[in-house]
Amino acid sequence: MRRARFLSALPAVAVLGACSLFGRGVPGETVTLEINNNLALPAPVTVYAYSDVGSRQLVGSLVPDKQAVLRFHSAHITGSYRFVAVVRRGAQLVSNSVSLTGGETVTWELRNNVLLVAR
């Protein structure tokens, strides 16, 4: 009986192991976010993604005067999103709303708050 349970669990363990081996984790969709933190007053920022249904997800943080590539991952990305850069002093920079379906590369230049989406 134990052996049967053990053998039936092996395929699931193999799949999970393969996912972690190749850095994939749980299946889902990813959006690449290229951010230029070129604010007029240099400051570190923390970036969040807000969906049109109100959910918020931490995307990552950036140091002042640098560019970075962050990845926004979710089971289902399809919908409208706004990105918010929060400065440690509490100020926020909110992007325009963009429609995403997963797989896009979003470029966000913070100084002028310009967002470009490449599919």
C-alpha atoms as a printed R data frame, in Angstrom:
    type eleno elety resid chain resno      x      y       z
1   ATOM     1    CA   MET     A     1  0.000  0.000   0.000
2   ATOM     2    CA   ARG     A     2  2.778  2.438   0.951
3   ATOM     3    CA   ARG     A     3  4.729  1.558  -2.144
4   ATOM     4    CA   ALA     A     4  1.693  2.235  -4.358
5   ATOM     5    CA   ARG     A     5  1.224  5.699  -2.785
6   ATOM     6    CA   PHE     A     6  4.925  6.423  -3.134
7   ATOM     7    CA   LEU     A     7  4.946  5.401  -6.796
8   ATOM     8    CA   SER     A     8  1.817  7.434  -7.545
9   ATOM     9    CA   ALA     A     9  3.461 10.530  -6.039
10  ATOM    10    CA   LEU     A    10  6.637 10.240  -8.131
11  ATOM    11    CA   PRO     A    11  5.271 11.921 -11.300
12  ATOM    12    CA   ALA     A    12  4.177 14.991  -9.311
13  ATOM    13    CA   VAL     A    13  7.556 15.221  -7.600
14  ATOM    14    CA   ALA     A    14  9.316 14.913 -10.957
15  ATOM    15    CA   VAL     A    15  7.245 17.732 -12.475
16  ATOM    16    CA   LEU     A    16  7.821 20.030  -9.488
17  ATOM    17    CA   GLY     A    17 11.524 19.242  -9.535
18  ATOM    18    CA   ALA     A    18 11.770 19.980 -13.246
19  ATOM    19    CA   CYS     A    19  9.938 23.286 -12.791
20  ATOM    20    CA   SER     A    20 12.331 24.402 -10.069
21  ATOM    21    CA   LEU     A    21 15.330 23.133 -12.034
22  ATOM    22    CA   PHE     A    22 14.422 25.314 -14.986
23  ATOM    23    CA   GLY     A    23 13.348 28.298 -12.859
24  ATOM    24    CA   ARG     A    24  9.707 28.204 -13.859
25  ATOM    25    CA   GLY     A    25  7.764 27.510 -10.660
26  ATOM    26    CA   VAL     A    26  3.978 27.573 -10.980
27  ATOM    27    CA   PRO     A    27  2.732 28.020 -14.557
28  ATOM    28    CA   GLY     A    28  1.551 31.535 -15.328
29  ATOM    29    CA   GLU     A    29  2.144 34.630 -17.378
30  ATOM    30    CA   THR     A    30  4.989 37.117 -17.140
31  ATOM    31    CA   VAL     A    31  5.410 40.752 -18.136
32  ATOM    32    CA   THR     A    32  8.927 42.193 -18.302
33  ATOM    33    CA   LEU     A    33  9.138 45.704 -16.870
34  ATOM    34    CA   GLU     A    34 12.165 47.774 -17.926
35  ATOM    35    CA   ILE     A    35 12.361 50.831 -15.689
36  ATOM    36    CA   ASN     A    36 14.612 53.864 -15.929
37  ATOM    37    CA   ASN     A    37 14.725 55.429 -12.447
38  ATOM    38    CA   ASN     A    38 15.823 58.832 -13.693
39  ATOM    39    CA   LEU     A    39 13.738 61.009 -11.366
40  ATOM    40    CA   ALA     A    40 14.739 64.699 -11.213
41  ATOM    41    CA   LEU     A    41 15.476 64.275  -7.497
42  ATOM    42    CA   PRO     A    42 17.276 60.904  -7.349
43  ATOM    43    CA   ALA     A    43 15.550 58.503  -4.983
44  ATOM    44    CA   PRO     A    44 15.061 54.758  -4.548
45  ATOM    45    CA   VAL     A    45 11.608 53.521  -5.547
46  ATOM    46    CA   THR     A    46  9.451 50.466  -4.928
47  ATOM    47    CA   VAL     A    47  7.235 49.422  -7.845
48  ATOM    48    CA   TYR     A    48  3.777 47.860  -7.595
49  ATOM    49    CA   ALA     A    49  1.320 46.643 -10.254
50  ATOM    50    CA   TYR     A    50 -2.375 47.424  -9.685
51  ATOM    51    CA   SER     A    51 -4.959 45.522 -11.720
52  ATOM    52    CA   ASP     A    52 -8.263 46.976 -12.860
53  ATOM    53    CA   VAL     A    53 -9.991 44.778 -10.253
54  ATOM    54    CA   GLY     A    54 -7.983 46.317  -7.422
55  ATOM    55    CA   SER     A    55 -5.357 43.703  -6.680
56  ATOM    56    CA   ARG     A    56 -1.833 44.912  -5.909
57  ATOM    57    CA   GLN     A    57  1.406 43.030  -6.467
58  ATOM    58    CA   LEU     A    58  4.932 44.041  -5.514
59  ATOM    59    CA   VAL     A    59  7.113 44.063  -8.631
60  ATOM    60    CA   GLY     A    60 10.444 45.141  -7.110
61  ATOM    61    CA   SER     A    61 12.701 47.990  -6.054
62  ATOM    62    CA   LEU     A    62 15.200 50.220  -7.832
63  ATOM    63    CA   VAL     A    63 18.115 52.334  -6.698
64  ATOM    64    CA   PRO     A    64 18.405 55.988  -7.821
65  ATOM    65    CA   ASP     A    65 19.742 56.890 -11.283
66  ATOM    66    CA   LYS     A    66 19.755 53.292 -12.547
67  ATOM    67    CA   GLN     A    67 17.880 51.171 -15.043
68  ATOM    68    CA   ALA     A    68 16.565 47.762 -14.059
69  ATOM    69    CA   VAL     A    69 14.595 44.882 -15.512
70  ATOM    70    CA   LEU     A    70 11.891 43.500 -13.223
71  ATOM    71    CA   ARG     A    71  9.390 40.745 -13.900
72  ATOM    72    CA   PHE     A    72  5.723 40.841 -13.016
73  ATOM    73    CA   HIS     A    73  4.318 37.305 -12.756
74  ATOM    74    CA   SER     A    74  0.742 36.117 -12.240
75  ATOM    75    CA   ALA     A    75 -1.412 33.117 -13.037
76  ATOM    76    CA   HIS     A    76 -3.583 35.260 -15.354
77  ATOM    77    CA   ILE     A    77 -2.372 38.707 -16.370
78  ATOM    78    CA   THR     A    78 -5.036 39.620 -18.941
79  ATOM    79    CA   GLY     A    79 -6.544 43.001 -18.041
80  ATOM    80    CA   SER     A    80 -5.710 46.659 -17.448
81  ATOM    81    CA   TYR     A    81 -2.889 47.622 -15.105
82  ATOM    82    CA   ARG     A    82 -1.320 50.735 -13.629
83  ATOM    83    CA   PHE     A    83  2.203 50.723 -12.256
84  ATOM    84    CA   VAL     A    84  2.988 52.762  -9.157
85  ATOM    85    CA   ALA     A    85  6.500 53.843  -8.132
86  ATOM    86    CA   VAL     A    86  6.586 54.715  -4.433
87  ATOM    87    CA   VAL     A    87  9.422 56.957  -3.245
88  ATOM    88    CA   ARG     A    88 10.635 56.391   0.312
89  ATOM    89    CA   ARG     A    89  9.404 59.834   1.287
90  ATOM    90    CA   GLY     A    90  5.882 58.641   0.513
91  ATOM    91    CA   ALA     A    91  5.384 60.315  -2.878
92  ATOM    92    CA   GLN     A    92  3.905 58.158  -5.647
93  ATOM    93    CA   LEU     A    93  4.221 58.215  -9.404
94  ATOM    94    CA   VAL     A    94  1.290 56.479 -11.135
95  ATOM    95    CA   SER     A    95  1.504 55.335 -14.762
96  ATOM    96    CA   ASN     A    96 -1.279 55.452 -17.318
97  ATOM    97    CA   SER     A    97 -3.439 52.347 -17.527
98  ATOM    98    CA   VAL     A    98 -2.233 49.720 -20.019
99  ATOM    99    CA   SER     A    99 -3.850 46.521 -21.283
100 ATOM   100    CA   LEU     A   100 -1.698 43.443 -20.771
101 ATOM   101    CA   THR     A   101 -2.145 39.801 -21.738
102 ATOM   102    CA   GLY     A   102  1.224 38.376 -20.656
103 ATOM   103    CA   GLY     A   103  4.472 38.196 -22.583
104 ATOM   104    CA   GLU     A   104  4.799 41.935 -23.168
105 ATOM   105    CA   THR     A   105  7.796 44.113 -22.397
106 ATOM   106    CA   VAL     A   106  6.804 47.381 -20.731
107 ATOM   107    CA   THR     A   107  9.323 50.236 -20.694
108 ATOM   108    CA   TRP     A   108  8.711 52.935 -18.076
109 ATOM   109    CA   GLU     A   109 10.757 56.128 -17.974
110 ATOM   110    CA   LEU     A   110 10.001 57.655 -14.571
111 ATOM   111    CA   ARG     A   111 11.131 61.282 -15.059
112 ATOM   112    CA   ASN     A   112  8.487 61.967 -17.724
113 ATOM   113    CA   ASN     A   113  6.187 59.116 -16.638
114 ATOM   114    CA   VAL     A   114  6.193 57.596 -20.121
115 ATOM   115    CA   LEU     A   115  5.090 53.987 -20.518
116 ATOM   116    CA   LEU     A   116  5.614 51.995 -23.729
117 ATOM   117    CA   VAL     A   117  4.323 48.468 -24.351
118 ATOM   118    CA   ALA     A   118  5.945 46.080 -26.855
119 ATOM   119    CA   ARG     A   119  4.144 42.855 -27.632
